Amino acid sequence: MGLLGDDGRQSETALKIARGTLRLLRAMGLSGLSEVSLRNGRRADLMALSERGEILIVEIKSSLNDFRVDQKWPEYREACDRLFFAVADEGLASLIPDDTGLILADAYGAHIMREAPEHRLNAATRKAVLLRFARTAAERLHRMDDPEGWVS
């Protein structure tokens, strides 16, 4: 899997939104990963970690249909302090729930249109999510360093 999870499941638009959003997160001092599996079986499009340990999840919506058919996003709150949606279309942005953050993005960058409300994780959940984030990052680095040695 590539940096942005380019394994064929994501549309070209979603990959562009992810790229621009990851650039924004990095500029904000956050460390981000794409396609992070969660304990509840879901997979966050993007997850980012601040120096203070705050965890953000960004759910990417590439089209109106993508938004309408995906109703699993409330479950992401179980694994983050703040939940954002990232979209490329301002029309779609108007449909994003008010109790989430909103990022408008393209392939070159992104802008926070609405800050996400905070809902702090408890200590045990935070530890579990941080360990999953760290292990995901370490496994990806190992695959990059030794692609032939990786056994899934």
C-alpha positions as CSV (number, residue, x, y, z in Angstrom):
1,M,0.0,0.0,0.0
2,G,1.3,3.4,-0.9
3,L,1.5,6.5,1.3
4,L,-2.0,7.5,0.6
5,G,-3.5,4.0,0.5
6,D,-3.5,3.8,-3.3
7,D,-4.7,0.2,-3.3
8,G,-7.5,0.7,-5.8
9,R,-10.3,1.2,-3.2
10,Q,-10.0,5.0,-3.4
11,S,-11.1,7.3,-6.2
12,E,-8.7,9.7,-7.8
13,T,-10.7,12.5,-6.1
14,A,-10.3,10.9,-2.7
15,L,-6.6,10.5,-3.2
16,K,-6.3,14.2,-4.1
17,I,-8.3,15.2,-1.0
18,A,-6.1,12.9,1.2
19,R,-2.9,14.4,-0.2
20,G,-4.0,18.0,0.3
21,T,-5.4,17.2,3.8
22,L,-2.2,15.5,4.9
23,R,-0.3,18.6,3.8
24,L,-2.5,20.7,6.0
25,L,-2.2,18.4,9.0
26,R,1.6,18.4,8.6
27,A,1.6,22.2,8.4
28,M,-0.3,22.3,11.6
29,G,2.4,20.2,13.3
30,L,0.4,16.9,13.2
31,S,1.7,13.5,12.1
32,G,-0.8,11.8,9.8
33,L,-1.3,8.3,8.4
34,S,-3.8,7.1,5.8
35,E,-6.0,4.0,6.1
36,V,-5.6,3.2,9.8
37,S,-7.6,0.2,11.0
38,L,-9.5,0.7,14.2
39,R,-10.4,-1.6,17.0
40,N,-14.1,-1.6,16.0
41,G,-13.2,-3.0,12.6
42,R,-13.6,0.3,10.8
43,R,-10.8,2.0,8.9
44,A,-10.1,5.7,9.2
45,D,-9.3,7.4,6.0
46,L,-6.8,9.7,7.8
47,M,-5.6,9.7,11.4
48,A,-3.4,12.4,12.8
49,L,-1.6,12.8,16.1
50,S,-0.5,16.0,17.8
51,E,2.6,16.4,20.0
52,R,0.3,16.5,23.0
53,G,-1.3,13.2,22.0
54,E,-4.5,14.5,20.6
55,I,-6.0,12.2,18.0
56,L,-7.9,13.4,14.9
57,I,-9.7,11.3,12.4
58,V,-10.6,12.7,8.9
59,E,-13.3,11.0,6.9
60,I,-12.9,11.8,3.2
61,K,-15.9,12.2,1.1
62,S,-15.3,12.4,-2.7
63,S,-18.8,12.7,-3.9
64,L,-22.4,13.2,-2.9
65,N,-23.1,9.4,-3.4
66,D,-20.0,8.6,-1.2
67,F,-21.5,10.7,1.6
68,R,-25.0,9.3,1.2
69,V,-24.1,5.6,1.2
70,D,-21.6,5.8,4.1
71,Q,-23.4,5.9,7.4
72,K,-20.5,4.3,9.5
73,W,-18.7,7.6,10.2
74,P,-20.3,8.2,13.7
75,E,-18.3,5.1,14.9
76,Y,-15.0,6.9,14.3
77,R,-15.7,9.1,17.3
78,E,-14.8,6.1,19.5
79,A,-11.2,6.5,18.4
80,C,-10.5,10.2,18.3
81,D,-10.7,13.5,20.1
82,R,-11.9,15.3,17.1
83,L,-13.7,14.1,13.9
84,F,-13.4,16.0,10.6
85,F,-14.8,15.5,7.1
86,A,-12.6,16.5,4.1
87,V,-14.3,17.3,0.8
88,A,-13.3,18.9,-2.4
89,D,-16.7,20.3,-3.4
90,E,-18.2,23.3,-1.6
91,G,-21.7,22.0,-2.4
92,L,-21.0,18.8,-0.6
93,A,-19.5,20.8,2.3
94,S,-22.9,22.2,3.0
95,L,-24.2,18.7,3.8
96,I,-21.6,17.8,6.3
97,P,-23.0,17.4,9.9
98,D,-22.5,20.5,12.1
99,D,-21.2,18.4,15.0
100,T,-18.1,17.5,13.0
101,G,-15.2,19.6,11.6
102,L,-15.0,20.4,7.9
103,I,-11.9,20.6,5.7
104,L,-12.0,21.8,2.1
105,A,-9.2,20.2,0.1
106,D,-7.6,19.6,-3.2
107,A,-4.4,17.8,-4.3
108,Y,-2.2,20.8,-3.2
109,G,-3.5,21.8,0.1
110,A,-6.5,22.2,2.4
111,H,-8.2,24.7,4.7
112,I,-10.3,24.1,7.8
113,M,-13.7,25.6,7.2
114,R,-15.1,24.5,10.6
115,E,-13.2,23.3,13.6
116,A,-14.3,20.0,15.0
117,P,-15.8,19.9,18.5
118,E,-13.7,18.1,21.1
119,H,-14.8,14.9,22.7
120,R,-11.8,13.6,24.7
121,L,-11.0,9.9,24.8
122,N,-10.6,8.1,28.1
123,A,-7.1,7.0,29.0
124,A,-7.4,3.3,28.1
125,T,-8.9,4.1,24.7
126,R,-6.3,6.7,24.0
127,K,-3.5,4.2,24.8
128,A,-5.1,1.6,22.5
129,V,-5.4,4.0,19.6
130,L,-1.9,5.4,20.0
131,L,-0.5,1.9,20.0
132,R,-2.4,1.0,16.8
133,F,-1.2,4.3,15.2
134,A,2.4,3.5,16.2
135,R,2.3,-0.1,15.0
136,T,0.7,0.9,11.7
137,A,3.5,3.4,11.1
138,A,6.2,1.0,12.1
139,E,4.9,-1.8,9.9
140,R,4.7,0.6,6.9
141,L,8.3,1.7,7.4
142,H,9.4,-1.9,7.6
143,R,7.6,-2.7,4.3
144,M,9.3,0.2,2.7
145,D,12.8,-0.8,4.0
146,D,12.4,-4.5,3.3
147,P,9.5,-5.2,0.8
148,E,10.6,-8.8,0.2
149,G,10.9,-9.5,3.9
150,W,7.4,-8.5,4.8
151,V,5.0,-11.4,5.5
152,S,1.3,-10.4,5.9
